[in-house]
Amino acid sequence: MPGAPDVVLAWRAPLPDEELGELIRSHGGDPVPGWWDRIRPFSLGWVTARSGTLLVGFVNVAWDGGDHAFLLDTKTRGDRQRTGIGALVVREAVARARSAGCEWLHVDFRPELRPFYLDACGFRPTDAGLVHLLPPR
């Protein structure tokens, strides 16, 4: 994969909230301070991708404590997108969820990410339902 050979993956490696916030900002996101510190306790684990000491990719694996895991917040540094890093962190998350004994790994995504998740990462389409819990803006 172009651009990805120098990337080192880690499972459940230390990850300060500020560093994840910088990754989110690198592609135009607006991180909420303290978000990762609040979310982390609900995770089965997370995958980080580093190029040297620089965080270039991330994905979180939440779970129900049993058969179902949920892929959340896949991120690749803005200047490293479309280099294979996202697919690498997702593949590692799939392997880790499987080795933890999960039977299913779920992911939701925007329509434009369909080729990434279905083609590059091997997810298959399913029917699903969703209820929006917040009032309209």
PANUKE-805813 format. One record per residue: residue in one letter; x, y, z of N, C-alpha, C, O in turn. Coordinates in nm, 4 decimals, padded with zeros to 6 digits, m for minus. Example, Ala and Ser with C-alpha at 12.3 -4.5 7.8 and 13.67 -1.06 7.14 Angstrom:
<atoms>
   resn         nx         ny         nz        cax        cay        caz         cx         cy         cz         ox         oy         oz
      A    01.3190   m00.5690    00.7800    01.2300   m00.4500    00.7800    01.3200   m00.3300    00.7800    01.4236   m00.3319    00.8465
      S    01.2850   m00.2250    00.7080    01.3670   m00.1060    00.7140    01.2900    00.0030    00.7870    01.3409    00.1138    00.8039
</atoms>
This chain:
<atoms>
   resn         nx         ny         nz        cax        cay        caz         cx         cy         cz         ox         oy         oz
      M    00.0842   m00.1181    00.0000    00.0000    00.0000    00.0000    00.0883    00.1238    00.0000    00.1794    00.1341    00.0822
      P    00.0638    00.2165   m00.0890    00.1476    00.3351   m00.0942    00.1427    00.4141    00.0350    00.0350    00.4357    00.0906
      G    00.2577    00.4571    00.0833    00.2618    00.5429    00.2003    00.2484    00.4736    00.3338    00.2739    00.5359    00.4368
      A    00.2091    00.3461    00.3366    00.1833    00.2791    00.4630    00.2995    00.1957    00.5168    00.2944    00.1585    00.6340
      P    00.4042    00.1634    00.4396    00.5076    00.0737    00.4915    00.5778    00.1235    00.6175    00.6249    00.0421    00.6968
      D    00.5860    00.2533    00.6377    00.6549    00.3057    00.7559    00.5645    00.3119    00.8783    00.6043    00.3666    00.9812
      V    00.4440    00.2569    00.8692    00.3453    00.2672    00.9763    00.3562    00.1474    01.0702    00.3659    00.0328    01.0263
      V    00.3544    00.1765    01.2005    00.3552    00.0727    01.3032    00.2209    00.0755    01.3745    00.1780    00.1800    01.4234
      L    00.1543   m00.0401    01.3803    00.0247   m00.0510    01.4466    00.0432   m00.0968    01.5898    00.1370   m00.1702    01.6209
      A   m00.0471   m00.0530    01.6774   m00.0464   m00.0983    01.8168   m00.1905   m00.1121    01.8644   m00.2791   m00.0386    01.8208
      W   m00.2122   m00.2069    01.9541   m00.3430   m00.2331    02.0144   m00.3400   m00.1831    02.1577   m00.2527   m00.2217    02.2354
      R   m00.4340   m00.0984    02.1926   m00.4495   m00.0451    02.3275   m00.3251    00.0293    02.3775   m00.2970    00.0305    02.4974
      A   m00.2523    00.0899    02.2868   m00.1345    00.1688    02.3254   m00.1793    00.2972    02.3941   m00.2882    00.3471    02.3655
      P   m00.0983    00.3514    02.4834   m00.1334    00.4790    02.5459   m00.1608    00.5845    02.4389   m00.0888    00.5960    02.3397
      L   m00.2668    00.6606    02.4626   m00.3067    00.7625    02.3648   m00.3692    00.8797    02.4394   m00.4846    00.8715    02.4814
      P   m00.2953    00.9875    02.4562   m00.3499    01.1049    02.5246   m00.4627    01.1694    02.4433   m00.4589    01.1715    02.3203
      D   m00.5608    01.2208    02.5129   m00.6740    01.2888    02.4511   m00.6266    01.3984    02.3557   m00.6822    01.4141    02.2470
      E   m00.5251    01.4737    02.3954   m00.4754    01.5845    02.3138   m00.4187    01.5350    02.1813   m00.4349    01.6008    02.0785
      E   m00.3527    01.4204    02.1828   m00.2932    01.3672    02.0600   m00.4016    01.3213    01.9628   m00.3905    01.3433    01.8422
      L   m00.5059    01.2577    02.0148   m00.6166    01.2179    01.9288   m00.6875    01.3426    01.8743   m00.7307    01.3443    01.7591
      G   m00.6989    01.4451    01.9561   m00.7567    01.5709    01.9107   m00.6789    01.6308    01.7954   m00.7385    01.6839    01.7017
      E   m00.5473    01.6233    01.8004   m00.4636    01.6738    01.6905   m00.4883    01.5936    01.5629   m00.4914    01.6511    01.4542
      L   m00.5058    01.4630    01.5740   m00.5365    01.3804    01.4563   m00.6702    01.4231    01.3952   m00.6824    01.4348    01.2733
      I   m00.7688    01.4459    01.4794   m00.9014    01.4898    01.4324   m00.8901    01.6248    01.3614   m00.9488    01.6440    01.2550
      R   m00.8156    01.7175    01.4195   m00.7962    01.8501    01.3590   m00.7236    01.8415    01.2248   m00.7459    01.9251    01.1373
      S   m00.6371    01.7415    01.2078   m00.5544    01.7330    01.0872   m00.6358    01.7147    00.9598   m00.5853    01.7395    00.8503
      H   m00.7593    01.6721    00.9723   m00.8428    01.6622    00.8520   m00.9713    01.7429    00.8655   m01.0747    01.7090    00.8080
      G   m00.9618    01.8504    00.9430   m01.0714    01.9461    00.9480   m01.1762    01.9214    01.0544   m01.2768    01.9921    01.0590
      G   m01.1552    01.8235    01.1395   m01.2512    01.7966    01.2465   m01.2378    01.8961    01.3600   m01.1409    01.9718    01.3663
      D   m01.3343    01.8958    01.4488   m01.3371    01.9851    01.5634   m01.3446    01.9005    01.6903   m01.4543    01.8715    01.7381
      P   m01.2302    01.8606    01.7456   m01.2319    01.7706    01.8614   m01.2904    01.8373    01.9857   m01.2770    01.9579    02.0065
      V   m01.3543    01.7565    02.0657   m01.4097    01.8013    02.1932   m01.3102    01.7610    02.3028   m01.2839    01.6421    02.3210
      P   m01.2546    01.8586    02.3759   m01.1577    01.8246    02.4810   m01.2170    01.7249    02.5814   m01.3302    01.7407    02.6271
      G   m01.1389    01.6230    02.6142   m01.1814    01.5225    02.7105   m01.2636    01.4096    02.6515   m01.2971    01.3144    02.7220
      W   m01.2969    01.4185    02.5225   m01.3806    01.3169    02.4576   m01.3209    01.1782    02.4705   m01.3890    01.0867    02.5167
      W   m01.1957    01.1596    02.4312   m01.1341    01.0268    02.4345   m01.1226    00.9748    02.5779   m01.1417    00.8556    02.6018
      D   m01.0922    01.0611    02.6715   m01.0837    01.0184    02.8112   m01.2184    00.9655    02.8609   m01.2220    00.8740    02.9432
      R   m01.3294    01.0223    02.8118   m01.4630    00.9734    02.8514   m01.5009    00.8446    02.7799   m01.5669    00.7590    02.8388
      I   m01.4608    00.8290    02.6551   m01.5005    00.7162    02.5717   m01.4181    00.5905    02.6010   m01.4723    00.4800    02.6016
      R   m01.2910    00.6061    02.6245   m01.1964    00.4943    02.6379   m01.2438    00.3823    02.7298   m01.2237    00.2661    02.6945
      P   m01.3052    00.4085    02.8452   m01.3453    00.2975    02.9328   m01.4491    00.2024    02.8717   m01.4669    00.0915    02.9219
      F   m01.5172    00.2434    02.7653   m01.6194    00.1600    02.7026   m01.5648    00.0791    02.5855   m01.6402    00.0105    02.5165
      S   m01.4363    00.0867    02.5634   m01.3745    00.0219    02.4486   m01.3246   m00.1174    02.4821   m01.2712   m00.1426    02.5901
      L   m01.3435   m00.2069    02.3865   m01.2714   m00.3332    02.3895   m01.1236   m00.3018    02.3678   m01.0356   m00.3611    02.4302
      G   m01.0993   m00.2090    02.2795   m00.9633   m00.1638    02.2509   m00.9641   m00.0660    02.1366   m01.0700   m00.0292    02.0858
      W   m00.8469   m00.0240    02.0963   m00.8315    00.0703    01.9868   m00.6999    00.0399    01.9179   m00.6074   m00.0159    01.9770
      V   m00.6943    00.0777    01.7928   m00.5730    00.0592    01.7137   m00.5169    00.1964    01.6820   m00.5888    00.2858    01.6373
      T   m00.3882    00.2117    01.7055   m00.3186    00.3324    01.6636   m00.2207    00.2960    01.5529   m00.1667    00.1854    01.5500
      A   m00.1989    00.3894    01.4629   m00.0972    00.3763    01.3584   m00.0033    00.4944    01.3739   m00.0467    00.6094    01.3808
      R    00.1249    00.4651    01.3792    00.2242    00.5706    01.3967    00.3295    00.5612    01.2875    00.3698    00.4530    01.2447
      S    00.3715    00.6775    01.2449    00.4866    00.6903    01.1572    00.5908    00.7622    01.2414    00.5827    00.8834    01.2611
      G    00.6876    00.6882    01.2905    00.7779    00.7421    01.3918    00.6957    00.7664    01.5176    00.6297    00.6752    01.5674
      T    00.6992    00.8875    01.5686    00.6193    00.9194    01.6868    00.4863    00.9858    01.6516    00.4040    01.0107    01.7397
      L    00.4652    01.0145    01.5233    00.3456    01.0852    01.4796    00.2263    00.9903    01.4662    00.2358    00.8886    01.3975
      L    00.1142    01.0228    01.5311   m00.0091    00.9460    01.5176   m00.0687    00.9769    01.3810   m00.1032    01.0915    01.3521
      V   m00.0810    00.8728    01.2959   m00.1327    00.8928    01.1606   m00.2639    00.8196    01.1361   m00.3288    00.8419    01.0340
      G   m00.3038    00.7323    01.2288   m00.4298    00.6605    01.2126   m00.4814    00.6083    01.3443   m00.4062    00.5904    01.4401
      F   m00.6140    00.5837    01.3476   m00.6805    00.5413    01.4712   m00.8143    00.4785    01.4365   m00.8798    00.5193    01.3406
      V   m00.8544    00.3801    01.5141   m00.9925    00.3315    01.5143   m01.0225    00.2767    01.6542   m00.9361    00.2181    01.7195
      N   m01.1453    00.2970    01.6977   m01.1914    00.2507    01.8279   m01.2828    00.1300    01.8081   m01.3620    00.1261    01.7140
      V   m01.2714    00.0318    01.8970   m01.3591   m00.0848    01.8952   m01.4364   m00.0874    02.0270   m01.3838   m00.1284    02.1305
      A   m01.5612   m00.0432    02.0214   m01.6499   m00.0512    02.1383   m01.7139   m00.1898    02.1364   m01.7081   m00.2594    02.0351
      W   m01.7741   m00.2296    02.2469   m01.8386   m00.3609    02.2467   m01.9452   m00.3692    02.3526   m01.9571   m00.2822    02.4388
      D   m02.0236   m00.4767    02.3447   m02.1310   m00.4986    02.4403   m02.0891   m00.5938    02.5514   m02.1724   m00.6333    02.6330
      G   m01.9630   m00.6309    02.5562   m01.9146   m00.7246    02.6574   m01.9372   m00.8696    02.6183   m01.9087   m00.9600    02.6968
      G   m01.9878   m00.8929    02.4988   m02.0189   m01.0287    02.4549   m01.9836   m01.0496    02.3091   m01.8672   m01.0401    02.2703
      D   m02.0850   m01.0782    02.2284   m02.0650   m01.1171    02.0885   m02.0492   m01.0019    01.9906   m01.9994   m01.0227    01.8799
      H   m02.0900   m00.8813    02.0278   m02.0949   m00.7705    01.9326   m01.9909   m00.6639    01.9644   m01.9791   m00.6166    02.0774
      A   m01.9160   m00.6280    01.8603   m01.8225   m00.5166    01.8697   m01.8642   m00.4138    01.7642   m01.9336   m00.4464    01.6679
      F   m01.8216   m00.2918    01.7840   m01.8644   m00.1805    01.7007   m01.7431   m00.0977    01.6618   m01.6701   m00.0495    01.7485
      L   m01.7216   m00.0811    01.5337   m01.6108   m00.0016    01.4847   m01.6533    00.1446    01.4834   m01.7551    00.1795    01.4237
      L   m01.5759    00.2295    01.5487   m01.6113    00.3708    01.5625   m01.4902    00.4601    01.5371   m01.3764    00.4244    01.5676
      D   m01.5179    00.5751    01.4812   m01.4210    00.6848    01.4759   m01.2924    00.6517    01.4011   m01.1837    00.6875    01.4464
      T   m01.3035    00.5844    01.2882   m01.1857    00.5592    01.2054   m01.1299    00.6935    01.1588   m01.2023    00.7756    01.1025
      K   m01.0015    00.7147    01.1826   m00.9378    00.8425    01.1482   m00.8022    00.8165    01.0835   m00.7278    00.7279    01.1253
      T   m00.7715    00.8955    00.9806   m00.6378    00.8979    00.9207   m00.5963    01.0438    00.9091   m00.6760    01.1292    00.8699
      R   m00.4713    01.0716    00.9435   m00.4199    01.2077    00.9343   m00.4485    01.2630    00.7950   m00.4339    01.1926    00.6951
      G   m00.4891    01.3885    00.7894   m00.5324    01.4500    00.6642   m00.4342    01.4346    00.5498   m00.4752    01.4045    00.4377
      D   m00.3056    01.4543    00.5752   m00.2070    01.4462    00.4673   m00.1644    01.3034    00.4354   m00.0794    01.2823    00.3488
      R   m00.2226    01.2046    00.5045   m00.1890    01.0638    00.4796   m00.3109    00.9829    00.4346   m00.3039    00.8602    00.4263
      Q   m00.4218    01.0502    00.4056   m00.5407    00.9773    00.3609   m00.5168    00.9181    00.2228   m00.4373    00.9690    00.1437
      R   m00.5882    00.8090    00.1963   m00.5793    00.7355    00.0686   m00.4424    00.6723    00.0462   m00.3977    00.6571   m00.0675
      T   m00.3761    00.6356    00.1562   m00.2466    00.5666    00.1479   m00.2532    00.4250    00.2036   m00.1523    00.3545    00.2051
      G   m00.3707    00.3824    00.2493   m00.3861    00.2481    00.3028   m00.3852    00.2392    00.4545   m00.4082    00.1317    00.5099
      I   m00.3593    00.3489    00.5218   m00.3521    00.3467    00.6683   m00.4872    00.3114    00.7296   m00.4934    00.2302    00.8219
      G   m00.5951    00.3707    00.6800   m00.7280    00.3407    00.7331   m00.7610    00.1932    00.7234   m00.8112    00.1335    00.8186
      A   m00.7325    00.1338    00.6072   m00.7583   m00.0094    00.5902   m00.6721   m00.0927    00.6849   m00.7182   m00.1944    00.7367
      L   m00.5477   m00.0510    00.7081   m00.4611   m00.1237    00.8013   m00.5172   m00.1238    00.9427   m00.5216   m00.2284    01.0074
      V   m00.5607   m00.0062    00.9919   m00.6110   m00.0017    01.1297   m00.7424   m00.0790    01.1415   m00.7678   m00.1425    01.2438
      V   m00.8261   m00.0739    01.0374   m00.9513   m00.1500    01.0420   m00.9231   m00.2995    01.0411   m00.9844   m00.3735    01.1181
      R   m00.8325   m00.3456    00.9567   m00.7996   m00.4889    00.9542   m00.7471   m00.5367    01.0896   m00.7811   m00.6459    01.1351
      E   m00.6649   m00.4550    01.1526   m00.6145   m00.4917    01.2850   m00.7277   m00.4959    01.3874   m00.7310   m00.5840    01.4734
      A   m00.8201   m00.4008    01.3779   m00.9362   m00.4005    01.4687   m01.0206   m00.5251    01.4485   m01.0676   m00.5837    01.5460
      V   m01.0409   m00.5668    01.3242   m01.1161   m00.6894    01.2950   m01.0474   m00.8085    01.3601   m01.1127   m00.8898    01.4255
      A   m00.9178   m00.8192    01.3430   m00.8428   m00.9317    01.4008   m00.8511   m00.9315    01.5530   m00.8669   m01.0371    01.6142
      R   m00.8406   m00.8145    01.6143   m00.8448   m00.8063    01.7609   m00.9837   m00.8385    01.8150   m00.9954   m00.9054    01.9177
      A   m01.0893   m00.7924    01.7481   m01.2254   m00.8252    01.7916   m01.2493   m00.9751    01.7793   m01.3101   m01.0358    01.8676
      R   m01.2022   m01.0346    01.6712   m01.2150   m01.1795    01.6525   m01.1402   m01.2543    01.7635   m01.1941   m01.3485    01.8216
      S   m01.0185   m01.2135    01.7925   m00.9398   m01.2840    01.8946   m00.9974   m01.2641    02.0350   m00.9694   m01.3435    02.1248
      A   m01.0770   m01.1598    02.0547   m01.1434   m01.1379    02.1840   m01.2691   m01.2240    02.1984   m01.3315   m01.2260    02.3045
      G   m01.3059   m01.2953    02.0912   m01.4228   m01.3830    02.0965   m01.5514   m01.3215    02.0451   m01.6581   m01.3815    02.0577
      C   m01.5429   m01.2031    01.9878   m01.6635   m01.1411    01.9322   m01.7063   m01.2174    01.8063   m01.6229   m01.2653    01.7295
      E   m01.8362   m01.2273    01.7876   m01.8890   m01.2935    01.6692   m01.9167   m01.1939    01.5562   m01.9048   m01.2282    01.4386
      W   m01.9528   m01.0730    01.5914   m01.9924   m00.9720    01.4927   m01.9178   m00.8418    01.5174   m01.8959   m00.8014    01.6316
      L   m01.8793   m00.7766    01.4076   m01.8227   m00.6422    01.4147   m01.9081   m00.5535    01.3253   m01.9139   m00.5731    01.2040
      H   m01.9732   m00.4574    01.3853   m02.0647   m00.3669    01.3153   m01.9925   m00.2373    01.2804   m01.9002   m00.1957    01.3504
      V   m02.0355   m00.1740    01.1715   m01.9870   m00.0405    01.1383   m02.0979    00.0343    01.0652   m02.1664   m00.0219    00.9797
      D   m02.1144    00.1597    01.0992   m02.2031    00.2506    01.0274   m02.1136    00.3516    00.9570   m02.0058    00.3852    01.0060
      F   m02.1592    00.3995    00.8418   m02.0774    00.4959    00.7689   m02.1634    00.5771    00.6743   m02.2739    00.5371    00.6376
      R   m02.1102    00.6924    00.6355   m02.1757    00.7777    00.5357   m02.1643    00.7114    00.3991   m02.0703    00.6356    00.3754
      P   m02.2587    00.7386    00.3084   m02.2580    00.6739    00.1764   m02.1260    00.6858    00.1006   m02.0861    00.5911    00.0328
      E   m02.0583    00.7983    00.1103   m01.9338    00.8150    00.0356   m01.8207    00.7246    00.0870   m01.7197    00.7068    00.0189
      L   m01.8376    00.6678    00.2068   m01.7362    00.5767    00.2619   m01.7656    00.4301    00.2311   m01.6905    00.3416    00.2723
      R   m01.8738    00.4045    00.1595   m01.9113    00.2673    00.1241   m01.7969    00.1904    00.0548   m01.7689    00.0772    00.0943
      P   m01.7302    00.2471   m00.0463   m01.6201    00.1731   m00.1087   m01.5074    00.1391   m00.0106   m01.4473    00.0320   m00.0193
      F   m01.4792    00.2296    00.0818   m01.3747    00.2022    00.1803   m01.4124    00.0825    00.2679   m01.3371   m00.0145    00.2767
      Y   m01.5278    00.0894    00.3320   m01.5645   m00.0169    00.4256   m01.6004   m00.1484    00.3566   m01.5629   m00.2551    00.4053
      L   m01.6721   m00.1429    00.2447   m01.7146   m00.2668    00.1791   m01.6046   m00.3258    00.0913   m01.5804   m00.4464    00.0958
      D   m01.5389   m00.2441    00.0127   m01.4383   m00.2954   m00.0800   m01.3008   m00.3108   m00.0146   m01.2416   m00.4186   m00.0204
      A   m01.2503   m00.2055    00.0467   m01.1147   m00.2088    00.1014   m01.1047   m00.2862    00.2323   m01.0002   m00.3443    00.2619
      C   m01.2129   m00.2876    00.3114   m01.2050   m00.3483    00.4444   m01.2836   m00.4783    00.4595   m01.2711   m00.5453    00.5619
      G   m01.3642   m00.5155    00.3601   m01.4308   m00.6451    00.3626   m01.5612   m00.6546    00.4386   m01.6103   m00.7650    00.4619
      F   m01.6196   m00.5412    00.4784   m01.7520   m00.5470    00.5412   m01.8544   m00.5792    00.4337   m01.8300   m00.5551    00.3155
      R   m01.9678   m00.6330    00.4733   m02.0746   m00.6588    00.3772   m02.1958   m00.5745    00.4151   m02.2171   m00.5446    00.5327
      P   m02.2745   m00.5365    00.3157   m02.3915   m00.4530    00.3455   m02.4977   m00.5322    00.4208   m02.5160   m00.6517    00.3980
      T   m02.5668   m00.4637    00.5105   m02.6761   m00.5244    00.5862   m02.7892   m00.4234    00.5985   m02.7702   m00.3039    00.5762
      D   m02.9056   m00.4726    00.6337   m03.0141   m00.3834    00.6721   m02.9906   m00.3427    00.8161   m02.9439   m00.4231    00.8968
      A   m03.0218   m00.2221    00.8481   m03.0060   m00.1739    00.9839   m03.1104   m00.0669    01.0098   m03.1721   m00.0149    00.9169
      G   m03.1292   m00.0354    01.1338   m03.2211    00.0710    01.1726   m03.1499    00.1727    01.2594   m03.0467    00.1443    01.3203
      L   m03.2071    00.2915    01.2637   m03.1453    00.4006    01.3380   m03.2537    00.4940    01.3894   m03.3473    00.5274    01.3168
      V   m03.2412    00.5355    01.5125   m03.3295    00.6356    01.5698   m03.2419    00.7545    01.6108   m03.1449    00.7378    01.6848
      H   m03.2758    00.8730    01.5631   m03.2028    00.9934    01.6025   m03.2605    01.0414    01.7352   m03.3798    01.0702    01.7441
      L   m03.1779    01.0500    01.8370   m03.2254    01.0775    01.9723   m03.2213    01.2251    02.0111   m03.2820    01.2637    02.1110
      L   m03.1524    01.3067    01.9358   m03.1435    01.4483    01.9684   m03.2510    01.5261    01.8935   m03.2933    01.4849    01.7855
      P   m03.2956    01.6385    01.9497   m03.3944    01.7202    01.8773   m03.3307    01.7786    01.7503   m03.2090    01.7967    01.7450
      P   m03.4121    01.8078    01.6487   m03.3570    01.8685    01.5269   m03.2899    02.0002    01.5572   m03.3307    02.0726    01.6481
      R   m03.1881    02.0307    01.4817   m03.1151    02.1585    01.5006   m03.1786    02.2670    01.4218   m03.1320    02.3809    01.4247
</atoms>
